[in-house]
């Protein structure tokens, strides 16, 4: 496999022959079924269904965990401890998870993750059958689930190019980007709420354990990854002989960091994502509920419905971008859409009209997911396979590392600045960061020099 100057593989199939080129009468960019094409591959169907079950289970657990803490006699402090344990597990293992994903079978990693999640939640069910589940156990379970996510995402990102042709990666990422908000933010919590109205949290956890267990069983049917390409087909920086297995973990990490630093489009997009999180997440997660309460009303359904509309925007944004060809100006488009999608934060800062908030949050969710689908596809197509797990984990880590700081700063800032100023800054600064990244990394020239078809 040949490679471009930055080590990105040329658009050759990964593990399966490419589909025949469509005729002029049915151009690929008009393929109405493009977003579903990856499901024609058996192993992707198995993996995708397992991911669907796991995301649904995670959405349920987010609600069941809260009421399990309450049932144990806990309050806001105890809930914070449990939630923090999940975040700590995620951040602690994100980088090691990427290193492991580049050293061992990705198929084995996703199986172990599903089994670990199933066993962790099953422990809640078992203990809950005899006594009340305590805060320490819930904290441990939350840590295990967070750690599992730290291992899963790099492995999932790294395995997709081994299962699908390059031209179908955008659609595959779009499918995952669509079902995540639909199940994790809507269906999962809704089902959990219905169950908790009738049964105890430990009993509701039975369905979560079953979902994780079913995901594990499905993954047992995931076939072996395709054989590594021969030496003459390996892209620049690839490791066909698997010699990297003898390297130190530190050397593996240094290799990934060095590749990131010397690859401008990757480095500047990661810097942009980090600043995006720092500026935008705190206002969205911490201040928006209070803005709704003060300007619209105290009914919690108002905020819940707003989040549902945000999730709907994410679903449609993912489907929209993945049902079309990758934009020719893919780097410029991705960064501009991310930046422009935060401009509605300005409206959020000033309006007291609920419909305007709904439209704004829909547009923010749409643009965020639109850009994310392109980003995940670029990592899978332009990063050498043998370090894709590590690069994905770096992306995952830097995207989350400043999230707690952003949320911690939001409250104090609201004491000295108005919400109008804070949300305006969130809207304007993120667009400015995106434009700076485009020109600093010379993205227009890069994307022309490295075209990606499909």
ABEGO torsion letter per residue (X at the ends): XBBBAAGBBBBBBBGBBBBBBBBAABBAAABAAAAAAAAABAAAAAAAAAAAAAAAAAAAAAAAAAAAAAAAGBBAAAAAAAAAAAAAAAAAAAAAAAAAAAABBAAAAAAAAAAAAAAAAAAAAAAAAABBBBAAAAAAAAAAAAAAAAAAAAAAAAAAAAABBAAAAAAAAAAAAAAAAAAAAAAAAAAAAAAAAABBAAAAAAAAAAAAAAAAAAAAABBBBBBBBBAAABBBGBBAAGAAAABBAAAAAAAAAAAAAABAAAAAAAAAAAAAAAAAAAAAAAAAAAAAAAAAEABAAAAAAAAAAAAAAAAAAAAAAAABBBBABAAAAAAAAAAAAAAAAAAAAABABAAAAAAAAAAAAAAAAAAAAAAAAAAAAABBAAAAAAAAAAAAAAAAAAAAAAAAAAAAAAAABBAAAAAAAAAAAAAAAAAAAAAAAGAAAAAAABBBBX
